[in-house]
Amino acid sequence: MTQTPALLAPDRARQLAAEFGLKPDEYDRVLAILGRAPSLTELGIFSVMWSEHCSYKSSRVWLRELPTKAPWVIQGPGENAGVIDIGDGLAAIFKMESHNHPSFIEPYQGAATGVGGILRDVFTMGARPIANLNALRFGMPDAPRMQRVIDGVVRGIGGYGNCVGVPTVGGEVNFHPRYNGNPLVNAMTVGIADASRIFYARAAGVGNPVVYVGSKTGRDGIHGATMASAEFSADSEEKRPTVQIGDPFAEKLLIEACLELMATDAIVAIQDMGAAGLTSSSVEMAGKGGLGIELVLDDVPQRETGMTAYEMMLSESQERMLMVLKPGREAEAQAIFHKWELDFAVIGHLTDTGRITVRHRGVLEADIPLAPLESEAPLYRRPTAETPKQPVLDPGSVADPVGPEAALLRLVGSLDLCSRRWIWDQYDSMVGGQTAKRPGAADAAIVRVEESLERGGRRALAMTTDCTPRYCLADPEEGGKQAVAEAWRNITATGGTPLAITDNMNFGNPEKPEIMGQFAAAVRGMAAACTALDFPVVSGNVSLYNETKGRGILPTPAIGGVGVLEDVAQAVGLALAPGLDLILVGETRGWLGQSLWLREIAGREEGAPPPVDLAAERRNGDAVRSWIRQGRVVACHDLADGGLLVAVAEMAMGGGTGATLLAGPEGLPAHAWWFGEDQARYLLAVADGAGLLAAAAAAGVPAARIGRSGGEALVLPGGLAISVTSLVETHERTLPALMAQTA
């Protein structure tokens, strides 16, 4: 006979609820829904499902403002990942998620399991993963523990991705003191599926079996979702048991087993066991289907003895999936998973009760109505405070203390602009053999779509991650616009058509009005840019409470963009070749506010960030893309951090070729011309500069010839020459020298 769960005593229940992150009024809702005190397992289920990490209770009201639809969008937010049509009967499936808190507590495993989790979000929808990217934010290398964090995060990303056999092809890295106690690790995966065979997490069919597959369940990661929904304090090291442990070899087997089973018609629904593990996967699948679910935990594969129902429901052990199968297909599915040496167990079935019931060892450990877990989950419209606008910085009011040569060398060797080769070389960017543009070779990574080749096409995907947090701090709305626009530009600069984005919204404590104001403003800016650029949001993640001892990170709405090239042969990189005209597309006003030059050379962090003219972004980018596809552009680079001279230097270093440059317009200080960070600009290397300028004039696109490539140095007006060799040496040595000190 089934026994009823042991209910918690009132005082003990309230104490645990607070420890689990539930506010007093939230716990009162739990009591109202249940009509009684909860059991320990029930309280655990409510606490993780109503955590910030799982419920988005502070962000949902704002995220609704983002555009999510377009003719090419197959699935927008609300599933494991977003899905877009890329032609040839194929779909790209992609998402970006954070593993920030775990990566600070245990850098290697935190980053590794972040990669594993985002891979599962993609292949659970029927896609074979073809590329990983990341967006990393670290504190200063001389901050306590930070070199260990940098080293562990990079090794963890490389270790997991390399072993599972998915290339890591791109990303970005920034450094700032505001990340000293709370680094950001945002992982992105892109996969390819047949557009007619997408798998979803909506359960269906009363009586259908619920199946557990993958690795065994352990005690790692318990309350990981709750930990990710709170600030850090002095006890962060004590939270190490909440960090999961990854096994990339098991993940590889899981990918192959799932894809093999997906080739049949046995699966009704499938869900990754990610944050909140068995709890979230079962609740979300049954809830989306409007059904109930009964779980019997006795048969859950376990790697530790004596595990309780509470531990099994909240464990975040990795490499696990939950499926609903068609009745009678269990043996077929079991044979596939056993062939791949993975666990398989029927642990329940769907019901028509609208409730989740959990049984273990003859005891009813939980009995909760599913609908209120979502419909009565907390939803806050927290108070907001607008970020004060900073004044526009007159470029003529800032003196140049060092001159262009010293400034350029200092910038290309700075933490934000130095070579990332020390990082890239730890990633296998070529596994699978479909990477067409490796890290650093182009503004976006380019990966061939093998399935398109098999169908007679030549398609490739262009993908990138972008955000400029210092802009977002100064003006979150303009910063949100700029993050989307730069992702759009980076894809455009390769010749790709930008199609959609995923986002990773990393912010501080939402209970502070100034932080919630940053979030709301960033969403407004993103929404405006996505709408103007036809670049909808199809998936994403929110990571709040990124604070340590009350000190928040820079607002960091990281953007992952995906676009398509119909012919991979049309893709261009940024490497300069000799004998080409250099054409600057876009207007230059010499915007120095919040620029890297202002920070690194003048020692100031102030002023309004560069405004984003979305009409100019669209006009200039559409023209550049059309010229690339016409074969008129040999190399292309968008202008971003460091401005024009840094872009020229990066192209020169990429191709081992110098250039002779012309002076800027009269009346504009030279340092503003060379290092201003005006937006909507591209630098093109072309064989026929006069022809391209004529095409730009016909299209109403501002463009000017600013030099010609050749030689072994960058030669500035007046004869100042900066050797490409010296640039490369300065650019390459920073990170290896810093990380050589890592113990």
C-alpha positions in Angstrom: 0.0 0.0 0.0 1.2 3.5 -0.8 2.0 5.6 2.2 1.4 9.3 2.3 4.5 11.6 2.4 6.0 12.7 5.6 5.0 16.4 5.9 7.4 19.0 7.2 6.6 20.6 10.5 5.5 24.2 10.0 8.5 26.0 11.5 10.9 23.6 9.8 9.1 24.0 6.5 9.4 27.8 6.6 13.1 27.6 7.6 13.8 25.3 4.7 11.8 27.4 2.3 14.0 30.4 3.1 17.1 28.3 2.7 15.8 27.1 -0.7 15.3 30.7 -1.9 11.5 31.0 -1.5 10.3 34.4 -0.1 7.7 34.2 2.7 4.8 35.2 0.4 6.0 32.6 -2.2 5.9 29.9 0.5 2.4 31.0 1.5 1.4 30.4 -2.2 2.8 26.9 -1.9 0.6 26.2 1.2 -2.4 27.6 -0.6 -1.9 25.4 -3.7 -1.3 22.2 -1.6 -3.9 23.0 1.1 -1.4 21.6 3.6 2.2 21.6 4.6 4.6 20.2 2.0 6.9 17.2 2.1 10.6 17.8 1.7 10.4 16.6 -1.9 7.4 18.8 -2.7 9.2 21.8 -1.2 12.2 21.1 -3.3 10.1 20.9 -6.4 8.5 24.2 -5.8 11.7 25.9 -4.9 13.6 24.9 -8.0 10.6 25.5 -10.4 10.0 28.9 -8.8 13.7 29.9 -8.8 14.8 32.8 -10.9 16.8 30.4 -13.0 13.7 28.3 -14.0 10.7 30.6 -13.7 12.2 33.9 -15.0 9.9 35.6 -12.5 11.7 39.0 -12.7 12.3 39.0 -16.5 9.3 37.5 -18.2 7.3 40.8 -18.3 10.2 42.4 -20.2 11.1 39.6 -22.5 7.6 39.7 -24.0 8.7 42.9 -25.8 11.2 41.0 -28.0 10.2 40.2 -31.6 10.2 36.4 -32.0 8.5 35.8 -35.4 9.6 35.8 -39.0 8.7 33.7 -42.1 11.8 31.6 -41.5 11.2 31.0 -37.8 10.0 27.5 -37.2 10.1 27.6 -33.4 10.7 30.6 -31.2 11.2 30.9 -27.4 9.5 28.3 -25.2 11.2 25.1 -26.3 14.7 23.7 -25.6 16.1 25.8 -28.5 15.1 28.0 -31.3 14.6 26.7 -34.9 14.9 28.5 -38.2 14.5 27.4 -41.8 17.8 27.7 -43.7 16.7 26.2 -47.0 17.3 22.9 -48.7 14.7 21.4 -46.4 17.0 22.0 -43.4 16.7 23.8 -40.1 19.3 25.4 -37.8 18.6 24.8 -34.1 20.5 26.9 -31.6 20.6 28.4 -28.2 22.9 30.1 -25.7 22.9 29.6 -22.0 24.9 30.6 -18.9 26.9 28.6 -16.4 28.2 31.6 -14.6 28.0 30.7 -10.9 29.2 27.1 -11.3 32.2 28.3 -13.3 33.4 30.6 -10.5 32.9 27.9 -7.9 34.6 25.1 -9.9 35.9 26.6 -13.2 36.7 23.4 -15.1 33.5 21.4 -14.4 31.3 24.6 -14.4 32.4 25.5 -17.9 32.5 21.9 -19.2 28.9 21.1 -18.0 27.8 24.4 -19.5 28.9 23.1 -22.9 27.3 19.7 -22.2 24.0 21.3 -21.2 23.7 23.5 -24.3 24.6 20.6 -26.6 21.7 18.6 -25.1 19.3 21.5 -25.6 20.1 21.3 -29.3 20.2 17.6 -30.0 17.1 16.9 -27.9 15.2 18.7 -30.7 16.6 16.3 -33.4 19.6 18.3 -34.5 23.2 17.0 -34.9 25.4 19.7 -33.3 27.8 21.2 -35.8 29.4 24.1 -33.8 30.0 25.5 -30.3 30.7 29.1 -29.5 31.0 31.0 -26.2 31.0 34.4 -24.7 33.3 34.8 -21.7 33.7 37.7 -19.3 36.6 37.6 -16.8 37.9 39.9 -14.1 41.4 41.2 -14.1 44.0 38.5 -14.2 45.7 39.8 -11.0 42.4 39.5 -9.0 42.3 36.7 -6.5 41.6 33.3 -8.1 41.0 34.9 -11.5 43.9 33.2 -13.3 42.7 29.9 -12.0 39.2 30.7 -13.2 40.4 31.7 -16.7 42.6 28.7 -17.0 39.9 26.3 -15.7 37.1 27.7 -17.8 39.1 27.6 -21.1 40.3 24.0 -20.4 36.7 23.0 -19.4 35.2 24.4 -22.6 38.0 22.8 -24.7 38.0 19.5 -22.9 34.3 18.9 -23.2 33.8 20.2 -26.8 36.9 18.4 -28.1 36.0 15.1 -26.5 32.4 15.1 -27.7 33.6 15.9 -31.2 31.8 19.2 -31.9 34.1 22.1 -33.0 34.4 25.2 -31.0 34.5 27.8 -33.8 34.0 31.3 -32.3 33.3 33.5 -29.4 34.4 36.6 -27.5 36.3 37.4 -24.3 36.3 40.6 -22.3 38.1 41.5 -19.1 36.9 44.1 -16.5 37.2 44.5 -12.7 33.5 44.2 -12.4 33.8 40.5 -13.2 36.4 39.9 -10.5 34.0 38.0 -8.3 31.5 36.8 -10.9 32.8 35.8 -14.3 30.4 35.0 -17.1 30.5 31.8 -19.1 27.9 31.7 -21.8 27.9 28.7 -24.1 26.2 28.4 -27.5 25.5 25.4 -29.7 24.3 25.3 -33.3 22.9 22.1 -34.9 21.3 21.0 -38.1 18.1 19.0 -38.5 15.7 18.0 -41.2 13.1 20.8 -41.1 10.3 18.2 -41.2 11.6 16.2 -38.2 11.8 18.6 -35.2 11.2 17.1 -31.8 9.4 18.9 -29.0 8.9 18.6 -25.3 5.1 18.5 -25.3 3.9 15.3 -23.8 0.9 13.5 -25.3 -1.0 10.2 -24.8 -2.4 9.2 -21.4 -0.7 6.0 -20.3 2.4 6.5 -22.5 5.6 5.4 -20.9 8.0 7.9 -19.4 11.6 6.8 -20.0 14.9 7.8 -18.4 18.0 7.5 -20.6 21.7 8.4 -20.4 24.0 8.4 -17.4 23.2 7.5 -13.8 21.9 9.9 -11.2 24.2 11.1 -8.4 24.1 13.7 -5.8 26.0 16.4 -7.8 24.2 19.6 -8.7 21.4 19.3 -6.1 19.9 22.8 -5.9 22.1 24.1 -8.7 19.1 26.1 -10.0 18.6 27.7 -6.6 22.4 28.5 -6.3 22.2 30.1 -9.8 19.4 32.4 -8.6 21.3 34.0 -5.7 24.2 36.4 -5.2 27.6 35.1 -4.2 28.9 35.9 -0.7 32.0 34.9 1.2 30.8 31.2 1.2 31.0 30.5 -2.5 33.6 27.8 -2.0 31.1 25.9 0.2 28.8 25.6 -2.8 31.1 23.3 -4.7 28.7 20.3 -4.2 26.1 22.2 -6.3 28.3 22.0 -9.4 27.7 19.1 -11.7 30.3 16.8 -13.1 30.5 16.2 -16.8 31.4 13.2 -18.9 31.8 14.2 -22.6 32.3 10.6 -23.7 28.9 9.7 -22.3 27.4 12.8 -24.0 28.8 11.6 -27.4 27.1 8.3 -26.9 23.9 10.0 -25.9 23.9 12.1 -29.0 24.3 9.1 -31.2 21.7 7.0 -29.4 19.1 9.8 -29.4 19.6 10.6 -33.1 19.3 6.9 -33.9 16.0 6.6 -32.0 14.8 9.8 -33.5 15.2 8.2 -36.9 12.3 5.9 -35.9 8.8 7.2 -35.0 9.0 5.9 -31.4 9.4 9.3 -29.6 6.4 11.4 -28.6 8.3 14.0 -26.6 11.8 14.5 -25.3 13.4 16.9 -22.8 16.9 17.4 -21.5 17.4 17.0 -17.8 19.1 20.3 -17.3 18.6 22.8 -14.5 16.4 21.2 -11.8 17.0 17.8 -13.5 14.2 15.3 -13.3 11.9 17.8 -11.7 12.0 20.4 -14.5 12.0 17.9 -17.3 8.9 16.0 -16.1 7.0 19.1 -15.0 7.7 20.9 -18.3 6.8 18.0 -20.6 3.6 17.1 -18.8 2.6 20.7 -18.3 3.1 21.7 -21.9 0.9 18.8 -22.9 -1.8 19.6 -20.3 -1.5 16.2 -18.8 -0.3 14.6 -15.5 2.7 12.5 -14.9 3.4 9.7 -12.4 7.0 8.9 -11.5 8.2 5.8 -9.7 11.8 6.5 -8.6 12.8 2.9 -7.6 14.0 2.2 -11.1 15.9 5.5 -11.7 19.5 4.5 -12.5 21.7 5.6 -9.5 25.4 5.8 -9.1 25.2 6.4 -5.3 23.6 4.3 -2.7 20.7 5.3 -0.5 19.5 8.2 -2.6 16.2 9.8 -1.5 13.3 10.9 -3.7 14.3 14.5 -2.8 17.8 13.9 -4.1 16.8 12.2 -7.3 14.2 14.8 -8.2 16.7 17.7 -7.7 19.9 16.2 -8.8 21.5 17.9 -11.9 23.7 15.0 -12.8 24.7 15.4 -16.5 24.1 13.5 -19.7 20.5 12.5 -19.0 17.3 12.8 -21.0 13.6 12.2 -20.3 11.4 10.8 -23.0 7.8 9.9 -23.6 7.5 7.0 -26.0 4.7 5.5 -27.9 3.3 2.4 -26.1 5.0 -0.8 -27.0 8.2 0.8 -28.3 10.1 0.4 -25.0 12.1 -2.7 -26.1 13.1 -1.1 -29.4 14.3 2.0 -27.6 16.0 0.0 -24.9 18.0 -2.0 -27.4 19.4 1.2 -29.0 20.5 2.7 -25.7 22.0 -0.5 -24.4 23.9 -0.8 -27.7 25.4 2.6 -26.9 26.2 1.4 -23.4 23.7 3.9 -21.7 21.2 3.4 -19.0 17.5 3.0 -19.9 14.6 2.7 -17.5 10.8 3.1 -17.6 10.2 5.3 -14.6 6.6 6.3 -15.0 3.7 7.1 -17.3 1.4 10.0 -18.3 -1.9 10.4 -16.6 -5.0 12.5 -17.1 -4.9 13.9 -13.5 -3.1 17.2 -14.2 -0.8 16.4 -11.3 2.8 15.2 -10.7 3.0 12.3 -8.3 6.3 10.9 -7.2 6.6 7.5 -5.5 9.6 5.9 -4.0 9.8 2.7 -2.0 6.1 2.5 -1.6 5.8 6.1 -0.3 4.0 8.9 -2.1 6.7 11.5 -1.8 5.0 14.3 -3.8 1.5 15.0 -5.1 1.3 18.5 -6.7 -1.1 20.0 -9.2 0.9 20.9 -12.3 -1.0 23.9 -13.6 -0.3 26.1 -10.5 3.4 25.4 -10.7 3.3 27.6 -13.8 0.2 29.7 -13.6 0.8 30.7 -9.9 4.5 30.9 -10.2 5.7 34.3 -9.0 5.8 37.0 -11.6 7.2 40.4 -10.7 7.2 43.7 -12.3 10.0 45.0 -10.2 10.7 48.7 -9.7 13.0 50.2 -12.3 15.3 53.2 -12.2 16.7 54.6 -15.5 20.4 54.9 -15.9 21.4 58.6 -16.0 22.4 59.7 -19.5 26.1 60.7 -19.8 27.0 63.8 -21.8 28.3 63.4 -25.4 32.1 63.7 -25.3 33.5 66.3 -27.7 36.5 64.6 -29.4 38.3 67.9 -29.6 38.2 68.2 -25.8 40.4 65.1 -25.3 44.1 65.5 -26.0 46.1 62.7 -27.5 48.9 62.0 -24.9 50.9 59.4 -26.9 50.3 59.6 -30.6 48.9 57.0 -33.0 51.8 54.5 -33.0 52.1 54.1 -29.3 48.3 54.1 -29.0 47.8 51.4 -31.6 50.5 49.1 -30.1 49.0 49.6 -26.6 45.5 48.8 -27.9 46.4 45.7 -29.9 48.2 44.4 -26.8 45.4 45.3 -24.3 43.4 42.6 -22.6 40.3 43.4 -24.7 42.0 43.4 -28.1 45.0 41.1 -27.7 45.1 37.8 -29.6 42.9 35.0 -28.2 45.2 32.4 -29.8 46.1 31.1 -26.3 42.3 30.3 -25.9 41.6 29.2 -29.5 44.5 26.8 -29.5 42.9 24.8 -26.7 39.7 24.3 -28.8 39.5 21.9 -31.7 37.9 24.1 -34.3 38.3 21.7 -37.2 36.8 18.4 -35.9 34.2 17.2 -38.3 36.0 18.8 -41.2 33.3 21.4 -42.0 34.8 24.6 -40.6 35.4 27.0 -43.4 36.5 30.0 -41.4 38.4 29.3 -38.2 38.5 31.6 -35.1 40.1 34.9 -36.0 39.8 34.4 -39.7 36.6 36.3 -40.2 34.1 38.4 -38.3 31.9 35.4 -37.9 32.7 31.7 -37.9 31.7 29.8 -41.1 30.7 26.2 -41.0 29.6 24.2 -44.0 26.3 22.4 -43.8 27.2 18.9 -44.7 23.5 17.9 -45.1 23.1 20.7 -47.8 26.0 19.3 -49.7 24.4 15.8 -49.6 21.2 17.4 -51.1 23.1 19.2 -53.9 23.5 22.6 -52.1 26.5 24.6 -51.0 25.1 26.2 -47.8 27.0 27.3 -44.8 26.1 29.0 -41.6 27.7 32.1 -40.2 27.6 32.5 -36.5 28.9 34.9 -33.9 28.6 36.1 -30.3 28.7 39.8 -29.4 28.2 42.4 -26.7 30.0 45.6 -25.5 29.2 45.7 -21.8 30.9 49.1 -21.2 28.3 50.6 -23.7 25.5 48.9 -21.8 26.7 50.3 -18.5 26.7 53.8 -19.8 23.4 53.5 -21.7 21.7 50.1 -21.5 19.3 50.9 -24.3 21.9 51.9 -26.8 24.1 49.1 -25.6 21.3 46.6 -26.2 20.9 48.0 -29.7 24.6 47.9 -30.4 25.0 44.2 -29.3 22.3 43.1 -31.8 23.7 45.4 -34.5 27.2 44.2 -34.1 26.1 40.5 -34.4 24.2 41.5 -37.5 27.3 43.3 -38.9 29.6 40.4 -38.2 27.5 38.0 -40.1 27.0 40.5 -42.9 30.8 41.1 -43.1 31.3 37.4 -44.2 28.5 37.7 -46.9 25.9 35.9 -44.8 22.3 36.8 -44.4 21.6 37.3 -40.7 18.4 35.3 -39.7 17.9 35.1 -36.0 19.5 35.5 -32.6 19.7 33.8 -29.2 20.4 35.9 -26.2 22.0 35.5 -22.8 20.9 38.3 -20.4 23.5 38.6 -17.7 22.7 41.2 -15.0 23.0 41.8 -11.3 20.4 41.7 -8.6 16.9 42.4 -10.0 15.7 43.5 -6.7 17.7 46.7 -7.1 15.8 49.2 -9.2 18.9 50.4 -11.1 19.7 46.8 -12.2 16.1 46.1 -13.2 16.2 49.5 -15.1 19.3 48.3 -17.0 17.5 45.0 -17.9 14.4 46.8 -19.2 16.3 49.3 -21.2 18.6 46.7 -22.8 15.5 44.7 -23.8 14.0 47.9 -25.4 17.2 48.5 -27.4 17.5 44.9 -28.5 13.8 44.8 -29.5 14.3 48.0 -31.6 17.4 46.5 -33.4 15.8 43.1 -33.9 12.8 44.7 -35.5 14.7 47.1 -37.7 17.1 44.4 -38.9 14.6 41.5 -39.3 16.7 39.6 -36.8 14.2 38.0 -34.4 14.9 36.3 -31.0 14.2 32.6 -31.2 15.7 31.4 -27.9 17.7 32.6 -24.9 18.5 32.6 -21.2 18.4 35.0 -18.3 21.1 35.0 -15.6 20.4 37.4 -12.8 21.9 37.9 -9.3 25.4 38.1 -10.8 26.8 39.9 -7.8 29.4 39.2 -5.2 29.2 40.8 -1.8 26.7 43.3 -3.3 28.9 44.3 -6.2 27.3 43.6 -9.6 28.8 42.8 -13.0 28.5 45.1 -16.0 25.1 44.6 -17.7 25.9 42.0 -20.3 23.2 41.1 -22.8 25.2 38.7 -24.9 23.9 38.0 -28.4 24.4 34.9 -30.4 23.7 35.4 -34.1 23.2 32.9 -36.9 23.0 33.6 -40.6 23.2 31.6 -43.8 25.3 31.7 -47.0 23.7 30.0 -49.9 27.2 29.3 -51.3 30.1 28.8 -48.9 32.5 29.8 -51.7 31.2 33.4 -51.4 32.3 33.8 -47.8 35.0 36.4 -47.2 37.4 36.8 -44.3 39.3 39.7 -42.9 42.9 38.9 -44.0 44.4 41.7 -46.1 46.2 40.9 -49.4 48.5 43.3 -51.2 47.4 45.6 -54.0 43.9 46.4 -52.9 42.0 49.6 -52.3 40.7 50.1 -48.7 37.2 51.4 -48.6 35.6 52.7 -45.5 31.8 52.3 -45.5 29.7 54.4 -43.1 30.0 57.8 -41.5 32.9 58.7 -39.1 32.4 61.5 -36.5 35.2 60.3 -34.3 33.1 59.1 -31.4 35.4 58.7 -28.4 32.8 58.3 -25.6 33.2 54.9 -23.9 35.8 54.0 -26.4 38.7 51.6 -25.7 41.1 54.4 -26.7 39.6 56.7 -24.1 40.0 54.0 -21.4 43.4 52.5 -22.4 45.2 55.7 -23.6 43.5 58.6 -21.9 42.7 56.7 -18.7 39.0 57.7 -18.7 35.8 55.8 -18.7 33.1 58.3 -19.4 30.7 59.9 -22.0 27.8 58.5 -23.9 28.5 55.4 -26.0 28.2 55.7 -29.8 24.6 56.0 -30.9 23.2 53.2 -33.1 21.4 54.5 -36.3 19.4 51.4 -37.2 18.4 52.7 -40.6 22.1 53.3 -41.4 23.0 49.8 -40.1 20.4 48.3 -42.4 21.3 50.4 -45.5 25.1 50.0 -45.1 25.0 46.3 -44.2 22.6 45.3 -47.1 24.9 47.1 -49.5 28.1 45.4 -48.2 26.5 42.0 -48.3 25.4 42.5 -51.9 28.9 43.6 -53.0 30.4 40.5 -51.3 28.0 38.3 -53.2 28.8 40.0 -56.4 32.5 39.0 -55.9 33.6 42.7 -55.5 35.1 42.3 -52.0 38.3 40.5 -51.2 38.2 41.0 -47.5 35.8 42.7 -45.0 35.9 43.7 -41.4 33.3 45.5 -39.3 34.6 48.4 -37.2 34.0 48.0 -33.5 36.3 48.1 -30.5 39.3 50.4 -31.2 37.9 52.0 -34.3 39.5 52.3 -37.8 43.2 51.9 -37.1 42.6 48.8 -35.0 40.5 47.3 -37.8 43.2 48.0 -40.4 45.8 46.5 -38.0 43.7 43.4 -37.5 43.3 42.9 -41.3 47.0 43.5 -41.7 48.0 41.0 -39.1 45.6 38.5 -40.5 47.2 38.7 -44.0 50.7 39.6 -43.1 50.4 42.7 -45.3 50.7 46.4 -44.6 48.9 49.4 -46.0 49.5 53.1 -46.7 46.7 55.1 -45.2 45.2 58.6 -46.0 44.4 61.3 -43.5 40.9 61.8 -42.1 38.7 64.8 -42.8 39.7 68.3 -41.9 38.6 69.5 -38.5 38.4 66.0 -37.0 41.3 65.3 -34.5 43.6 62.5 -35.8 43.1 60.3 -32.8 39.3 60.6 -33.2 39.6 59.6 -36.8 41.8 56.6 -36.1 40.2 55.4 -32.9 36.6 56.6 -32.7 34.0 53.9 -32.4 31.2 55.2 -34.6 28.8 52.4 -35.6 27.4 51.0 -38.9 30.9 50.9 -40.4 32.8 48.4 -42.5 36.3 48.3 -43.9 36.5 46.6 -47.4 39.5 45.5 -49.3 38.6 45.6 -53.0 40.4 45.4 -56.4 38.3 48.2 -57.9 38.0 51.0 -55.5 36.5 53.5 -58.0 33.9 51.0 -59.1 32.9 50.3 -55.5 32.7 54.0 -54.6 30.4 54.5 -57.6 28.2 51.6 -56.5 28.1 53.1 -53.0 27.1 56.5 -54.3 24.3 55.0 -56.4 23.0 53.2 -53.2 23.2 56.3 -51.1 25.8 54.6 -48.8 28.6 56.8 -47.3 32.0 55.5 -48.5 35.5 56.7 -48.9 38.9 55.4 -50.0 41.2 55.5 -47.0 44.3 53.7 -48.4 45.9 50.9 -50.3 47.3 47.6 -49.1 50.9 46.5 -49.6 54.3 46.5 -47.9 55.3 45.4 -44.5 54.1 48.3 -42.4 51.1 50.5 -41.7 52.2 53.9 -43.1 50.3 56.8 -41.7 50.1 60.3 -43.2 53.4 62.1 -42.5 55.4 58.9 -43.1 55.0 57.2 -39.7 55.4 53.5 -40.3 54.3 50.8 -37.8 55.6 47.4 -38.9 53.2 44.5 -39.1 55.7 42.3 -37.4 55.8 44.6 -34.3 52.0 44.6 -34.2 51.8 40.8 -34.4 54.4 40.4 -31.6 52.6 42.8 -29.3 49.2 41.3 -30.2 50.3 37.7 -29.5 52.2 38.0 -26.3 49.7 39.3 -23.8 47.7 36.3 -22.8 50.5 33.7 -22.9 52.6 35.9 -20.7 49.8 36.4 -18.2 48.7 32.8 -18.1 52.3 31.5 -17.8 52.0 32.6 -14.2 49.1 30.2 -13.5 49.9 27.7 -10.9 
